[in-house]
Amino acid sequence: MLVSLFSKGPQISNSTSRMLAAVAVATYIALFTAGSAVLPEFIFRDADKIQAQIGGSDAYEGSTFDTVGKFYALLGDAGTKVFVGAIGAVFVWTMLRLTRRVGALAVCTVLLAVCVFFNLFVASKDTLVVLMAIVIALVANRCRARYAVFVAIALYAGYAALVRSYYVLILACAITTWLFRLGGARTKLMLVIALPVAVFLLPDSVYFALQHPRDAAVDYLVYGSPFGARTAFYNPLPPDSYVNFCANYAYSIAKLNLPILLDPGVKEFGLQVFIWTALAPALRRARNGVERRELQAYEMLACLVLGHAAVSMLFEPDLGSYPRHLSSVALFPATLLAAQTRVSRRNSQHRVV
């Protein structure tokens, strides 16, 4: 459906695409420069913590805010603004240059707007993930699949070692999904059997370590956050056994991916549109050999998107943080849609001939 929408509407010429991208970049830079004068306060929560570390505070010493704060401190205030603004400008330009139809423009605008709003107005941990996504998508577009895979593994492993350790889980989920999608029937069968068994054999302490952060985060939102916890949710069961772990995970899948059904509202509808727009291209599989060969380099992008979603559903505590973290790789589904649309158009032309 999204591939069809991506190719619908009047065609956008190359010159018009450039003009739209340039206007969008100029608009972004204007809003970025205005900063806190025009943006809501909650966007600056993580940035304020990072800024405190840059200023010499030890409130978050040893945390990921401290690690990222030290990096931005090396750049200085002016350097950090240039760094974030440059990433945002490149991201906006790259996203809109993928559009060749009005339908594609609409889809990319949804993906772009959420990512920019959450990640590219302030210096945050996710700003670095957006930069990683730009590099990986660029390599996937221009190089062989194995080079894109190598770059993705290096960047995710490095980010996990320095900033967020759970990115190792994202990478592991992406590799497993890659093996399942590209493997034969025997590989698929082995994974279907081995994965549940491997999770079952984990000690109960691992279940607790993976899912308890959700309960801890909700406690903070309820008792310590000035912004409240309207869309936050606890694990329905204590994360201390295999059965409870699986039940909690199934509950979070529904809670995070179907917000419009569980918490109806205008904001939830917007989140629902973004989530489906981000995940649908990654869930779509090649329908024939020609398409699979054409899109093989992009299978890795799809697997990374699904890895982000799978790991987020372990411990994300509310309907805001889930799409915020997923939006940091919004360039991946946009790149997938552009590639899938080109291949579908080519296949249609072959059928006509």
Secondary structure, 3 states (H helix, E strand, C coil): CHHHHHCCCCECCHHHHHHHHHHHHHHHHHHHHHHHHCCCHHHHHHHHHHHHHHCCCCCCCCCHHHHHHHHHHHHHHHHHHHHHHHHHHHHHHHHHCCCCEHHHHHHHHHHHHHHHHHHCCCCCHHHHHHHHHHHHHHHHHHCCHHHHHHHHHHHHHHHHHHCCCCHHHHHHHHHHHHHHHHCCHHHHHHHHHHHHHHHHCCCHHHHHHHHHHHHHHHHHHHHCCCCCCCCECCCCCCCCCHHHHHHHHHHHHHHHHCHHHHCCCHHHHHHHHHHHHHHHHHHCCCCCHHHHHHHHHHHHHHHHHHHHHHHHHHHCCECCHHHHHHHCCCHHHHHHHHHHHHHHHHHHHHHHC
